[in-house]
């Protein structure tokens, strides 16, 4: 989006992690918070302080930092309470910088209470911090939804939100990219342009194709004296849709957001939590200790969370073609390695470990000869044979557990498909099962544009 970075949630160590990438923290212009639990918000102030320090430093350097421009501001969106959290923490920690911030709260009415702006008054205990711009109070509609929090004409991507069930106020976000135009059919247009070359030049266009740029920009038909009219290209190539959820045991309200769009076909990427799953714990030695899906799901719902199976079911409900599972429970440790493209990497041997999960991983598509391993803690790339044998077995085990989580989500999707949870009007054109990935540190996931011919 023109070099901008939009961040969703900002937990502990976010600043440290983003500094280990090639992303520029100063390019973050919008931060969307799903809820106020610590693992989703406690890195926010340190991150703002970090990019604010960069702004201060650039005042004494020749490099023009974007936040030196008074028109630049970092916008924060979140549920009721986010403004109080940001403002109070900045004040108590006496964080001073040139970075301008604007905190917008997503507020809603409910039957038993009214959610009101927190510390919105610029006077008194809730007074504005010195670098704060008073944010907006964005109220939900009568259905409890926040539609077009960011309108599509602002930057080519709209953002809407809906409340999702958790133990505290929590929201999910839907990003919708503007439709793209079809390509000009130059085979048909070239003779028309040549036929009207003199008239085109009289209109002020020095070269013939320049009139097409004008047609695309204004989207107004251009007529010639011969009666021929050039029509602007149709905006028929649909934009991508990305749905990002906070912690939740029931994100059903998000369905209302997608179903209000008459052109809705599918979600191109769904990011859904997966706190629980039926995959055995690494420390569980007895098979009888393993719980069933219904038992795990019941426990997760009590805590306001979902299982990977539930995530797969919801992926089917919103017709997601790609599903990324995050927020895995502590029983699934982050792998000591991440995968990256490399031609010099052999397949994992199934004999690397005696663990039953190893064979699952070795036979799956998560690892093949096009992948290499990065030891995250050492921050160096290594071939598989260069890794210590003990570490190899651990990597295979960890990736095996994660693959089992992915498979559990696919089982949820298939179960939903069998039950036909989609309305009958949409059930006749079911998508193929989604690509499922478990999130890990520094995961990069490119969302391809929809096929215009599909």
ZAMARGU-4260 file (C-alpha; in steps of 0.2 Angstrom, whole numbers, plus 5000, padded with zeros to 4 digits):
<rodrens>
0) 5000/5000/5000 | 5012/5013/4994 | 5026/5008/5006 | 5014/5008/5021 | 5014/4994/5034
5) 4998/4990/5044 | 5001/4981/5060 | 4988/4970/5068 | 4991/4968/5087 | 5007/4973/5096
10) 5012/4960/5109 | 5028/4959/5119 | 5045/4960/5110 | 5037/4966/5094 | 5050/4980/5092
15) 5064/4967/5094 | 5056/4955/5082 | 5053/4968/5068 | 5071/4974/5070 | 5077/4957/5065
20) 5068/4959/5048 | 5070/4970/5033 | 5055/4980/5037 | 5056/4998/5042 | 5047/5002/5058
25) 5044/5020/5053 | 5034/5013/5038 | 5020/5008/5050 | 5006/5020/5048 | 4991/5011/5056
30) 4990/4998/5070 | 4974/4988/5073 | 4972/4981/5091 | 4960/4966/5093 | 4958/4966/5112
35) 4967/4972/5127 | 4975/4956/5134 | 4993/4958/5137 | 5000/4947/5124 | 4992/4957/5111
40) 4995/4975/5117 | 5009/4976/5129 | 5022/4979/5115 | 5013/4994/5109 | 5020/5008/5119
45) 5038/5002/5117 | 5035/5001/5098 | 5028/5019/5098 | 5043/5025/5108 | 5055/5016/5096
50) 5049/5024/5081 | 5047/5041/5090 | 5065/5040/5095 | 5069/5038/5077 | 5059/5053/5073
55) 5069/5063/5086 | 5085/5057/5080 | 5082/5062/5062 | 5079/5080/5067 | 5098/5081/5070
60) 5102/5071/5054 | 5101/5075/5035 | 5089/5061/5033 | 5071/5067/5033 | 5060/5055/5043
65) 5042/5054/5038 | 5036/5059/5056 | 5045/5075/5054 | 5031/5080/5043 | 5017/5087/5054
70) 5004/5079/5042 | 5010/5062/5046 | 5003/5052/5060 | 5001/5034/5067 | 4983/5029/5069
75) 4978/5016/5081 | 4961/5007/5080 | 4955/4996/5094 | 4940/4992/5106 | 4934/5002/5120
80) 4949/5006/5132 | 4963/5007/5120 | 4963/5026/5121 | 4965/5025/5140 | 4978/5012/5139
85) 4989/5022/5127 | 4986/5039/5135 | 4989/5033/5153 | 5004/5023/5149 | 5012/5037/5139
90) 5009/5049/5153 | 5015/5037/5167 | 5031/5032/5158 | 5034/5051/5153 | 5036/5045/5135
95) 5040/5061/5124 | 5043/5061/5106 | 5039/5070/5090 | 5028/5055/5084 | 5010/5060/5082
100) 4997/5047/5087 | 4979/5046/5085 | 4969/5033/5094 | 4952/5028/5087 | 4940/5018/5098
105) 4927/5005/5091 | 4912/5008/5102 | 4896/4999/5102 | 4879/4999/5111 | 4873/4983/5119
110) 4857/4978/5128 | 4864/4979/5146 | 4876/4994/5145 | 4883/5008/5134 | 4901/5007/5129
115) 4907/5025/5130 | 4923/5034/5125 | 4937/5032/5138 | 4946/5047/5143 | 4941/5056/5127
120) 4940/5073/5136 | 4955/5083/5132 | 4954/5091/5149 | 4955/5083/5166 | 4963/5066/5170
125) 4960/5061/5152 | 4969/5076/5144 | 4978/5074/5128 | 4996/5069/5129 | 5008/5082/5120
130) 5010/5072/5104 | 4992/5065/5103 | 4979/5070/5091 | 4961/5067/5098 | 4955/5052/5089
135) 4938/5047/5083 | 4924/5038/5092 | 4918/5025/5079 | 4901/5019/5084 | 4894/5002/5077
140) 4878/5002/5067 | 4862/4994/5073 | 4869/4977/5069 | 4884/4980/5080 | 4896/4981/5065
145) 4909/4994/5061 | 4908/4996/5042 | 4921/5005/5032 | 4931/5011/5047 | 4944/5015/5033
150) 4935/5019/5017 | 4941/5011/5001 | 4944/5027/4992 | 4956/5032/5005 | 4970/5020/5000
155) 4962/5007/4989 | 4959/4995/5004 | 4944/4996/5015 | 4944/4990/5033 | 4928/4985/5042
160) 4926/4976/5059 | 4915/4966/5070 | 4914/4960/5088 | 4919/4942/5091 | 4917/4932/5107
165) 4931/4931/5119 | 4933/4934/5138 | 4934/4953/5135 | 4929/4965/5121 | 4937/4959/5105
170) 4936/4963/5087 | 4940/4955/5070 | 4945/4965/5055 | 4940/4962/5037 | 4952/4970/5023
175) 4944/4972/5006 | 4955/4978/4991 | 4947/4988/4978 | 4943/4980/4962 | 4955/4981/4948
180) 4952/4986/4930 | 4953/4975/4915 | 4968/4977/4903 | 4965/4988/4888 | 4963/4977/4872
185) 4976/4986/4862 | 4973/4975/4847 | 4955/4983/4845 | 4960/5000/4852 | 4976/5003/4841
190) 4966/5006/4824 | 4953/5017/4833 | 4967/5028/4840 | 4976/5029/4823 | 4960/5033/4815
195) 4957/5048/4827 | 4975/5053/4829 | 4972/5071/4823 | 4957/5073/4835 | 4967/5066/4849
200) 4981/5078/4847 | 4969/5092/4846 | 4963/5087/4863 | 4980/5090/4870 | 4988/5073/4870
205) 5005/5072/4863 | 5005/5053/4861 | 4990/5042/4857 | 4991/5031/4872 | 4990/5046/4883
210) 4971/5047/4880 | 4970/5029/4888 | 4978/5035/4904 | 4966/5049/4905 | 4951/5037/4902
215) 4958/5026/4916 | 4960/5041/4928 | 4944/5050/4925 | 4933/5034/4921 | 4923/5045/4910
220) 4919/5040/4892 | 4928/5050/4878 | 4918/5052/4861 | 4925/5057/4844 | 4916/5066/4830
225) 4914/5050/4821 | 4902/5044/4834 | 4915/5031/4841 | 4916/5032/4860 | 4930/5025/4871
230) 4923/5017/4887 | 4934/5016/4903 | 4939/4998/4907 | 4928/4988/4918 | 4933/4986/4936
235) 4929/4968/4935 | 4944/4960/4943 | 4939/4958/4961 | 4951/4964/4975 | 4958/4952/4988
240) 4950/4950/5005 | 4959/4946/5021 | 4951/4942/5038 | 4961/4944/5054 | 4953/4938/5070
245) 4958/4941/5088 | 4956/4928/5101 | 4939/4920/5100 | 4928/4906/5103 | 4915/4912/5091
250) 4918/4924/5077 | 4901/4922/5069 | 4898/4941/5068 | 4912/4942/5054 | 4900/4932/5043
255) 4888/4947/5042 | 4902/4958/5036 | 4906/4947/5021 | 4888/4942/5017 | 4883/4961/5015
260) 4894/4962/5000 | 4884/4956/4985 | 4900/4952/4975 | 4908/4941/4989 | 4915/4925/4983
265) 4928/4920/4996 | 4941/4926/5009 | 4958/4925/5001 | 4967/4924/5018 | 4959/4920/5035
270) 4970/4922/5051 | 4962/4912/5065 | 4968/4907/5082 | 4971/4889/5087 | 4974/4889/5105
275) 4969/4870/5107 | 4969/4855/5097 | 4968/4836/5099 | 4986/4833/5095 | 4994/4825/5110
280) 5005/4835/5121 | 5024/4832/5119 | 5024/4827/5138 | 5009/4815/5137 | 5015/4798/5137
285) 4999/4788/5139 | 4987/4787/5124 | 4972/4787/5136 | 4977/4805/5142 | 4973/4812/5125
290) 4956/4821/5124 | 4943/4821/5111 | 4939/4835/5100 | 4923/4839/5109 | 4932/4839/5126
295) 4946/4851/5120 | 4933/4862/5111 | 4923/4863/5127 | 4938/4868/5137 | 4943/4881/5124
300) 4926/4889/5123 | 4926/4891/5142 | 4942/4901/5140 | 4936/4911/5125 | 4947/4902/5113
305) 4946/4890/5098 | 4953/4874/5092 | 4961/4871/5075 | 4946/4860/5071 | 4935/4875/5075
310) 4946/4886/5064 | 4944/4874/5050 | 4925/4875/5052 | 4925/4893/5051 | 4936/4894/5036
315) 4923/4884/5027 | 4909/4895/5033 | 4918/4911/5025 | 4924/4901/5010 | 4943/4905/5015
320) 4955/4898/5002 | 4970/4901/5013 | 4970/4898/5032 | 4984/4903/5044 | 4983/4897/5062
325) 4991/4908/5075 | 4990/4909/5094 | 4995/4891/5097 | 4994/4884/5115 | 5010/4882/5125
330) 5010/4863/5122 | 5016/4867/5104 | 5033/4876/5106 | 5039/4887/5092 | 5050/4877/5081
335) 5069/4880/5083 | 5069/4882/5064 | 5059/4891/5051 | 5058/4886/5032 | 5065/4896/5018
340) 5067/4892/4999 | 5083/4884/4994 | 5088/4871/4981 | 5101/4863/4992 | 5091/4855/5005
345) 5087/4836/5006 | 5071/4829/5012 | 5069/4825/5030 | 5073/4807/5033 | 5059/4798/5042
350) 5072/4789/5053 | 5078/4805/5061 | 5068/4802/5076 | 5058/4788/5084 | 5044/4799/5088
355) 5027/4794/5079 | 5025/4812/5074 | 5041/4811/5064 | 5034/4800/5050 | 5019/4812/5048
360) 5031/4826/5045 | 5043/4817/5034 | 5029/4811/5022 | 5020/4828/5021 | 5022/4843/5010
365) 5028/4854/5024 | 5046/4849/5020 | 5053/4845/5003 | 5070/4847/4994 | 5065/4865/4990
370) 5066/4870/5008 | 5080/4875/5020 | 5081/4877/5038 | 5086/4893/5048 | 5091/4891/5066
375) 5081/4906/5072 | 5092/4909/5088 | 5108/4908/5079 | 5101/4918/5064 | 5111/4908/5051
380) 5105/4897/5037 | 5110/4879/5038 | 5108/4864/5027 | 5100/4850/5036 | 5115/4839/5037
385) 5125/4853/5045 | 5113/4853/5060 | 5118/4843/5076 | 5109/4826/5076 | 5100/4830/5092
390) 5093/4847/5085 | 5088/4838/5069 | 5076/4826/5079 | 5069/4840/5089 | 5065/4850/5073
395) 5057/4835/5065 | 5046/4833/5080 | 5041/4851/5081 | 5037/4852/5063 | 5027/4836/5065
400) 5016/4843/5079 | 5013/4858/5068 | 5008/4848/5053 | 4996/4838/5064 | 4988/4855/5069
405) 4986/4859/5051 | 4978/4842/5047 | 4966/4845/5062 | 4960/4861/5054 | 4958/4852/5037
410) 4947/4839/5046 | 4936/4853/5053 | 4934/4861/5036 | 4929/4844/5029 | 4917/4841/5043
415) 4909/4858/5039 | 4908/4854/5021 | 4899/4837/5025 | 4887/4846/5035 | 4884/4860/5022
420) 4885/4874/5034 | 4884/4887/5020 | 4867/4894/5015 | 4860/4883/5000 | 4862/4898/4988
425) 4880/4897/4990 | 4883/4879/4994 | 4882/4874/4975 | 4899/4882/4972 | 4910/4876/4986
430) 4929/4880/4985 | 4942/4867/4986 | 4949/4864/5003 | 4960/4878/5009 | 4979/4879/5010
435) 4983/4878/5029 | 4998/4885/5037 | 5003/4886/5055 | 5011/4903/5059 | 5029/4904/5065
440) 5042/4918/5068 | 5045/4928/5052 | 5032/4919/5042 | 5029/4928/5026 | 5013/4924/5017
445) 5010/4932/5000 | 4991/4933/4995 | 4990/4930/4976 | 4977/4941/4966 | 4962/4931/4961
450) 4962/4924/4944 | 4952/4936/4933 | 4945/4921/4922 | 4939/4911/4937
</rodrens>
